[in-house]
Amino acid sequence: MLERCLVAWGISKVFTVTLDNASANDVGIRFLKRRLQSWGTNVLDGQFLHMRCGAHILNLVVKDGLEENKAYISRIRCAVRYVRSSPARLNKFKECLSHLKLGVTVGLCLDVETRWNSTHLMLEAA
């Protein structure tokens, strides 16, 4: 498919393609590299043809870090869920914060476990 698009758009030289770390992408890049070599247009011998996606790598690193702290995060998640499950509990929690003179600018938020950025927001608010 990529090859067809390159031909249709008149692109013969490709310096880099950014993809995630899926093994199927490695196969596709090897195919593209051979194709570019056969066209005689393999820039720098395809040295930089496959660039790993920085956002995907960051996601993997963060997930690994979250896994290391899973027990602590789970406890915080349960506490947030407990406080937020009742208006009375939430009010009592706010009273405690006020009594301790802890200024709160953001309310407690519960994360979506599959979205690490929401876990970050939950931990930051907690």
N, C-alpha and C positions, 0 to 999 in steps of 0.2 A: 504494500500500500504506500509506504513512504517513498519507495523507488518510483512508483507511478506518479506521485505528486511532484517529485523532483524533476522528472522528465517533462511532465505537463507544464511546469512553471519555468522550464529552461534553466534549472539550477544544476550545475555539474560539479561544483566544488562545495564541500561541506567541511567546515572546521570542527564543529562540535554539535552534539545532540545531547540534550539534558533529559535524563530519565531516572526513575527510581531504581532500586537495587534488585528488582525482580529478575530471576534467572532467565526468563523468556526474553527480557531486554538484552541480555548478554548475547543470546543467540541471534537476535535481530541485528545487533551492532556488528557481529562477526560477518553476517551476510552483507550488510551495507558496506563494510570495509572492503570485502572482496569485490563487490560491485564497483566501488569507487576506484579500486586498483585496476580493474579491467578497463575502466574508462580512462585510466591514466590521470586521474584528478584527485588522488588521495593526498590531501594537504598534510604535510609533515608526517607522512607515512601512517596517518590515522592515530598518532600518538595521543591526541586530545579529543578523539572522536566521541568517546563515551564519557560524558561528565555526569557524575552522580548528583542528583538533586539535593541541594543544600537543605531545603525545607524538610525533605524526607529523612535526611540524616539527622537533623535536629530533632525531628519527631521520635526517631529511634532512640536517641540519646536520652531524651526526656522520659520516654516510657521506661527505659532501663532504670533511671534514677527513681522514678515513682515506684517501680517494682521493689527497689531496695528499701523503701520506706512505707511499704504497703500496710503494715500493721498500724503504724501511727496515723496514716491517712484514713484508714478505715475507722479508727476510734474517733477522729475528728468528724468524719462524715456522719457517724452514728449520733454524735453529740449535736451536730447541726440539725440533723433530721428530728431528733428528740425535741429540741427547743422550738423548732419551726412547726411542729405538728399540732401545737395548741396555742391559741391567742394568749391564754393565761400564762403559759410557760414563757412565751416570747416577751410579754410584759414584765414578768419577774426577772428575766434575763436582762432586760433594759434597765430595770431598777438596780440590779446588782452592778451593772456597768456605771451607772450614775453615782451610786454609793461609793464605788472605788475611784471615782473621778477619772474614768477612762473615756476620753472623747471618742465617739464613734461617728465616722463620716459615711460608712457603708454598712448596710445591713448584712446579716448572715445570708450567705447564698449556698445552696446545695449544688454540688457539681454533677455533671453528666460524666460518668466514669470513663466513657470512651473518648472524651474530649479533654486532653490534658490541660488546655488553656482554662477550662472551667474549674479544674482541680486547683490550678494556680490561684484563681480568683477566690475560691472557697478558702484556701489556706491563708491567703493574704487577709481576708476579712476576719478569719477566726483569730 
